[in-house]
Amino acid sequence: MRRVLTRIDRVVLAVPERQSVVAAWTELLGAEVASEDKVGGLGALRTRLRLGTGHVDVLEPEGVGDVQDAVDRRGGHLFAAGAATSDTRDVLLALQQRGVPHLALGTTMDGETWFDAGHGLRLVVDLDRSLPAVGRIDEFYEVTNLVNDAGAASLELADLMGLHPSAFEPIASTEYGYAGTLTLFDPDRLHRVEVIHPDSPTKTMGRYYGKHGESLYMCFAETGELGAITASFRERGVAHTAVGDHTTFIHPQALGGAMVGLSRRTYAWTWSGHPERVQPI
């Protein structure tokens, strides 16, 4: 059965109040408001932003529901990851066959499906569409899922979503204190879920894992404007950490609770199994 995910096309935040968060994404990264609606099954008001070739959804609680529960527990944070698929019917069938609870909105071919993929990974899947890039990033390509057993969790995700482990790449960092798997959707594209276990409880990631357990940690995007973006953050006093000329981490307080990594175009291949694909500046 073909259930292949094609790309990371959205990140979703749950926040106590969405207007200031929308303003931050707009001012710092050039996001544009696309629509306003409600996600009734989650008890949330939603502002949809266009950014890169995808979206940022900002959810604010509207009464009792999953979003209110999440905000009560964690404040503003990265609530879900969005992934595109070539055929939403395959995803729905996979969830139904495995008895995975899900929330399907809209029509089969023109809607979105929300579900818990396990190990703290909430996903929303929709049909892949070609969209022009908006704002200061090219595209989102990664979300980071902190788990107890990275090997087992990555294989479970592969089974549920029809991914091919032959395309996966191991990843580890002594600097940041983790090890695990990049579940590349396609061996020739960077899009993936980074499924990792923090192995150093004293480092930032390890402390986060100690507090929140299995959960979404951050997201990553590519940009052709990294130098200019980083300079503007420095001038404006935006909380960030720059690593050389290739990566900048935007601290969670700047964007409503979501940590966002920005990498120079193609540079992520350095740690994704194909350093020869990195293009010079």
Buried (B, 14 or more C-beta within 10 A) or exposed (E): EEBBBBBBBBBBBBBBEBEEBBEBBBEBBBBEEBEEEEBEEBBBBBBBBBBBBBBBBBBBBBEEBBBBBBBEEBEBBBBBBBBBBEBBEBBBEBBEEEEEEBBBBEEEEEBBBBBBBBBBBBBBBBBBEEEEBBBBBBBBBBBBBBBEBBBEBBBBBBEBBBBEEEBBBEBBBEEBBBBBBBBBBBEEBBBBBBBBBBBBEEBBBBBBBEEBEBBBBBBBBBBEBBBEBBEBBEEEEBEBEBEEEBBBBBBBEBBBBBBBBBBBBBBBBBBBBBEEBBEEE
